[in-house]
Amino acid sequence: MSDIAKQREAIIRKYFDGCNEANVEKMMHCFTKDAVHYFPPGLPDIPWRSARTIAEKWVWCVENFGSSWTIENVLVGADGYEAVIEWTHWKAKLGEALRGDEWYRFDPETGLITEIRAYYASRVDKERPMNELEGFDYAGRGYALKPPVQS
């Protein structure tokens, strides 16, 4: 893995650490000020615009849903300008989880995240405790089957 790929993966992992810690400042340090986070239709107030908005919205999810996240896979483009990850969003207070992917774009000068485009593995079904691809062997591929330990 190239040094630039390692740096991009590190910033994504720092962002997820900040999400899991509900640490606004830590998350904000991963983004350009004008970053945008896009989502599939159905959520209120989307897309989220600005580093502060993105960070504060995730803190709200931690406080209200018991949210935590695991990164399952990371792939960084050779030039370091883009990356894609697979993740699981655990919502402990709701007894739900959602799997999906995100496509990242980075600022070439600072290496900070400028854009995230989220895609869900399946349509959100509130009747299912785990929203994921039908028939995919998550356990067999080593994916997280429970949320990370909360402190």
Beta strands, then each sheet from edge to edge (+ up, - down):
strand 1: 31-38
strand 2: 48-49
strand 3: 67-76
strand 4: 82-91
strand 5: 96-106
strand 6: 113-120
strand 7: 130-131
sheet 1: 2+ 1- 6- 5+ 4- 3+
sheet 2: 2+ 1- 6- 5+ 7+
end
